[in-house]
Every structure is written in C-alpha cells, then in structure tokens.
Amino acid sequence: MMTNSAALWNRFIKPALAVVLLAACFVIATDQRASALIEIDITRGTIEPLPIAISGFLSSDSRGQEYATDIVSVINNNLTNSGLFEAISQDAFIERISDFNAQPRFGDWRIINAQALVTGRITLESDGRLKAEFRLWDVLAQQQMTGFQFFTTPRNWRRISHLISDAIYERLTGETGYFDSRVVFIEETGPKNERVKRLAMMDQDGANFRRLTDGEHLVLTPRFNPRSQEITYMSYASGEPRVYLYNIETGQQQVVGEFPGMTFSPRFSPDGLQVIMSLQQGGNANIYTMELQTRRTQRLTNTPAIDTAPSFAPDGSQISFESDRSGSQQIYVMNSDGSDQRRISYGDGRYSTPVWSPRGDLIAFTKLLNGRFLIGVMKADGSGERILTEGYHNEGPTWSPNGRVLMFFRESRGEHGGPRLWSVDLTGRNEREVDTTNFASDPAWSPLMN
Amino acid sequence: MIRFAVLRAVFLSFALLFVAACTSSEEDVTETVAAEPATPGSERDFIVNVGDRVFFQTDQTTLTESAKETLRRQAAWLKLYPSVRIQVEGHADERGTREYNIALSARRGNTTKAFLVSQGIDPSRVDTIAYGKERPVALCDAESCWSQNRRAVTLITSGGQS
C-alpha cells in the first residue's frame, strides 16, 4: 500500500505538482515584470553573455536553403557582436530541428546550456517573394517568447536578418534593437599627404558598402537625417568649404544656404527640419541653425571663440557643443534658442565632439588628455563621466539608434597609419573593429530603418 | 634648425609640385629645378626667395616673431607685384579633433591675412581657406612633423610671372 502510494506520488502527483508550481512561479514572475521570461539586464556594469542557440533555418528547396544559411549567419554575427549573447556552435546541437511548427525537445537544448533557442523557416513563394518565419524559445521555461513572419523580395534578405536580430534583441533585453541600421562615413584611400576622401555608406555590420561621392572633392563629417534618406556633410567642392545635403535616393547634392564664410560641422535637428552648424567669420566660429524649408537662419552663439560640433538633445530642447571660450576646448550645453549657455565638462584635459544620445541620458565625447585621445560619456549635467576606450588617437563617437553602442574612428600612428572604424558598448568591455576594406573615418549611425 | 626645416619643406613641396606636372623621373626634375634661376615675380621666386609659409605653436594661432618676419617679406614682395592675388591656406596638425582643427586652421589663415593687410596689402587680394588636419606635409608621428603641419601657406592664385 505504502509502496503503491509512494509510486503514485512519484509517477503522477509529483510531476503534476511541479507543473503547477512552475505555472505559479510563472504567474508571479509575469506579475512582477510583464516582459520577463529570461531577460538580460543591460544596464548593469558587467554582463554575462546569454547562451543562445540559433538552429539552422528550414527550407524545402535548395535556393531557399542558401538564404536560410546566410540569414542565420547574419543573425549569429549581429547577436555575438552586441556582446550580450554567446551563440552556441551548431556542432554542439543535439536536436536537429525538422518541423518548424513542432515544440523543440527542450531537454536537448538545456543539456548544451542554451537558455534561448531560435528556430526558423524560409519559403520562396510562388510570386517570387521570400517568406521568413522565426520563433524565439525560452529553453528553461519551455515556452515560445516571440515569433514573427516577414515577406520581402529575396534581394532584401539581409534586412530580414537584421529585423529578426532586432526582434530577438528586443525580446531578451527589453530595449529597442539597432541592427536594422546603416552607417555613413568617409572612406579614405591614397597616401597620408594625398588622401582621397569619399562619402560612403554601409550596413551597421559592414555589408552593402557603397560609395556616394567620387573622391574628386574633399568631404568630411557626414551625418544622417533622423527622418529621411538624407545626409548632411561638409565639402570643398565649390572652392570655399560648405555644408551640403545629399539625397541618398536620387544622389542629388545641394549647398545648405549662402553664408558669408565657411560653414562646417553640420548635424540635423531631431525632426530633420533644421541643420545646425558652425559658420566661420574671421577668426571666430559661431553656431547657427537653418530651417531647410524657409532657409531662415538663426545665430545661437556669439563669442570671439571657436564654437563648433553642435548636437541636439533628442527632444530638441537643448544643444550640446564645444567651445574654447574658456581657453581650451570644453563641452557646453544651451537651450535650443541659444539661451543659458553653460559649461558642463570640468575634468582634466580638453573635451571635444559632444554627441547627445538618442535616449537623451548621456553625451558622448572625445577627450584629449596627456597626448592621448579617449572616448567617453557623461550625463547632460556633466556628472558621471566614464571613459570607454583610450589610446593614441580615438575620435568622433556616434550613437547606435538605441543609445547602447558607440562607433568611432581609431587612427594608427605614422606615415602609413590611418583611421579604422571601431565600436564599443556602454560597458566599455565589448570593443570591436568594424571591417572596411580601406581606411575609414567620421562614422555616423543612422536611425533604425524600419 | 628651424630655418633648415623650412627650406627643406619648401624645396620638397616645390619639387613635388614640379614632379606632379611632369612625367620624367623625380631625380632629374629636381636637379633641373634647382639649377634654374627663379624668374622675379614668379611663384618660384616667391617660394625660394621670400618663403611661402609660417608655422604655429601647438593649439596656437598667434604669429611668432619668425613668422612675422616671413610675412613682412611676403608683404614687401606682394607690393612689388601688385597684380598678384594670393590664397592663404590654414592648416593644423593631426593631434586635434576634426571640426576644431578646421576652425583652428581658419583662425591661422585669418591671422596671417590680417598681418599682411596690416603691412599694407589690400585685403581684396587675399583669400583664405581652412584645411584643418586634412593636408599634412610631414607624415611621421612626432613633434618634428606636427610642427611642420601647423602652418599657413601663401599660394599665388593669379598675376604671377610664369
């Protein structure tokens, strides 16, 4: 009898209770935090990468299988480069997913320590479109966390890969992703004393590189319009250096207004309707805005100093910039009408190229200290300075669309030295080179494309 | 030493200019150039006998005494050839950030122009352009090179003897 009831307990009641307990835990967990199954807290200083298994995407035909392989490889690369995920090698997989609609054998994924599992299926539709489906599973909770399907022309398979990567990133971190974005930058070729500089663009992972200008004229400091397919940059095309607009879709270039002097260091306002820039008159550089539709200009600073590198806060209410009005380069903040100009950087060294985070919480900068160039962030009131990387020459940070990663350029020393693009996350621990064939500088990250 | 560096820079840049215009080998051209006397009022006369550039201290835009001396010679020469128009190129070394260096080099060009004007040169004869750190002439990663790149160079844009 005892034996029987013990057996009954072990065989039926205990597992049943365990399921109830699990369910109860789940209810409590969801009560506390709506999004929480597994979650990466990316606000902490140290982050253990989350082990994730990205299973091969299924496809019924060989052409679809090629896309499936490529898409998985891009997702893998994106998640790994973020530093938040550790993609488990496919060699370690026990279960080979064969049915996209069936539950995975979670035990097989738990054994290889996967906490999250991605499955997918690629179908080439009869109308020529590519259908990409994916599911993200919580291996421990044995649940699907999210799932989407996308339709696109096969040519856009990379964007689909980035959208899936963003969906995974968002579900697991609770933050917006940044993979479906591009970078505009200056490609540099030729010897150091005869550098040819071209406007160029690529996906954030270095793919789809293309040149936008031919190198005939010196071009510098490109920046994306946060609202349209437009870039503002500085060019020496007309003799006197000026700020230009470049339309990515048409390739059309035009000067931003007629000013009585050189204009440089442009950037768009968050609504994309204004360009803010420096105007050089005599020995002084002051900051102006121009409304693109009306061409109306407004002068925001008026000092016998170099005021440059202006950057709007994402809500448009304030502007950070650098000025040497106190004797050396320092970071200042002012209201968007130019009022209440106040210095916020007070550490050792010179502070330059302030850029406001798209989240609004931080300002990234280049710092010159003891002959070295550092990249760091500080709060908008100047407190909480943190250095993320330092070396012989690091310069010009730009924010990922979600405000979690900075891209910048790092220049190597000497006659044959030159700049390369690098990225670093806000922990400062995940630093990576962004692959470009030639030297590259002045990166500017686009907003998310979707 | 400084004078030597200047002369060497001047000579090299001229040699480079000349090489760029020809297709013959560098050595031959350089020797030919060095042997030829400069035509008074020519670009070469200006570069060799007057000095086409002045140098600045790190992160500074004020003219040194030796820079002023060069610019006085430039002004005197420009008065001899009143049809000559010039462009002053401002430059910075690579040890600064891009936007600031553009403005810094503009200030250097402007200071240089202002001095020439104070010496009696009509401001309408003088254009300026700022190159920031984009056009270095000396390429090593040491002060000996950076000091040659922190410069303002006076170019004859028209009216010179050929």
Boltz contact constraints between the chains, C-beta under 6 A:
constraints:
  - contact:
      token1: [A, 192]
      token2: [B, 139]
      max_distance: 6.0
  - contact:
      token1: [A, 193]
      token2: [B, 136]
      max_distance: 6.0
  - contact:
      token1: [A, 193]
      token2: [B, 139]
      max_distance: 6.0
  - contact:
      token1: [A, 264]
      token2: [B, 102]
      max_distance: 6.0
  - contact:
      token1: [A, 265]
      token2: [B, 99]
      max_distance: 6.0
  - contact:
      token1: [A, 280]
      token2: [B, 106]
      max_distance: 6.0
  - contact:
      token1: [A, 282]
      token2: [B, 110]
      max_distance: 6.0
  - contact:
      token1: [A, 283]
      token2: [B, 107]
      max_distance: 6.0
  - contact:
      token1: [A, 283]
      token2: [B, 110]
      max_distance: 6.0
  - contact:
      token1: [A, 285]
      token2: [B, 103]
      max_distance: 6.0
  - contact:
      token1: [A, 306]
      token2: [B, 103]
      max_distance: 6.0
  - contact:
      token1: [A, 308]
      token2: [B, 99]
      max_distance: 6.0
  - contact:
      token1: [A, 308]
      token2: [B, 103]
      max_distance: 6.0
  - contact:
      token1: [A, 309]
      token2: [B, 99]
      max_distance: 6.0
  - contact:
      token1: [A, 329]
      token2: [B, 100]
      max_distance: 6.0
  - contact:
      token1: [A, 352]
      token2: [B, 97]
      max_distance: 6.0
  - contact:
      token1: [A, 352]
      token2: [B, 100]
      max_distance: 6.0
  - contact:
      token1: [A, 353]
      token2: [B, 97]
      max_distance: 6.0
  - contact:
      token1: [A, 366]
      token2: [B, 97]
      max_distance: 6.0
  - contact:
      token1: [A, 395]
      token2: [B, 97]
      max_distance: 6.0
  - contact:
      token1: [A, 413]
      token2: [B, 141]
      max_distance: 6.0
  - contact:
      token1: [A, 414]
      token2: [B, 141]
      max_distance: 6.0
  - contact:
      token1: [A, 415]
      token2: [B, 139]
      max_distance: 6.0
